[in-house]
Amino acid sequence: MRLQEAAGPPAASARPASPAEFARKTLVIAELEVRKLRHDFTEVITRGVQPVLWLLLFGQVFSRARAIPTGGVPYLDFMAPGILAQSVLFVAIFYGISVIWERDLGLINKFLVSPTPRSALVLGKALSAGVRSLPQIVVIFGLSALLGVKVLWNPVTLLGLILAAVLGAALFSTFSLIIACLVKTRERFMGIGQVMTMPLFFASNAIYPLSMMPLWLQWVSRANPLTYEVDALRTLMIAGAPSHFGHLGLAVDFGVLLAWCVVLVAVGAKLYPRVVT
């Protein structure tokens, strides 16, 4: 069984896992989670509907209004990376409910009694959320090309964009897991998830630049990790799109996203056992 393979012999729990062993266990957990997607591929299709509606309806209307300053970039071009970030956020923010389902099915106890490090369990789940975000990239890129968005097709920038999307999905799915560990019921989790998505989205630079916001909201936006994900996606996806953070924009973006991921994985690893108590 894959989980037993990831766990290794019981004696391994007495010593810390080596980096190679930790990476192997993390990837096995991620593979277990991604395998669920193969059995329910309709999720990929339904998740692609929302970004299509945003680009076709909201984007087309506001691109005609020309009321939002975008630094010389057409509004639809400006908006496309923000909608990609939004779709990744919406996929990831409800990912924690799977932890509650696993608890109800008795799977959490099997994970917790294994010698697999808690951080590997959490990180593996976070990486699987990143893999689930990849179809969103295909949908957004395909639709953007049809709508005439000036998308960069450079292989290097595409790899950077995939990395930014995976980091964003890992970050918000881990945040979702932390919420699931604290509230422990599906009803409370869904309520909190729905409350969190809109503030995270609108308090970012996804559909308008930071310069349009009042000063207090600019400070909130700079503390919002979605702002840095959008900035990285926009810089890597759209030709001529400037970064909000200057020449070191991508370094700042990836540094902030990675820092958030490390902190949230550490917190999630501490809280993960609490979901069964």
Order of alpha helices (4+ residues) and beta strands (2+ residues): alpha-alpha-alpha-alpha-alpha-alpha-alpha-alpha-alpha-alpha-alpha-alpha-alpha-alpha
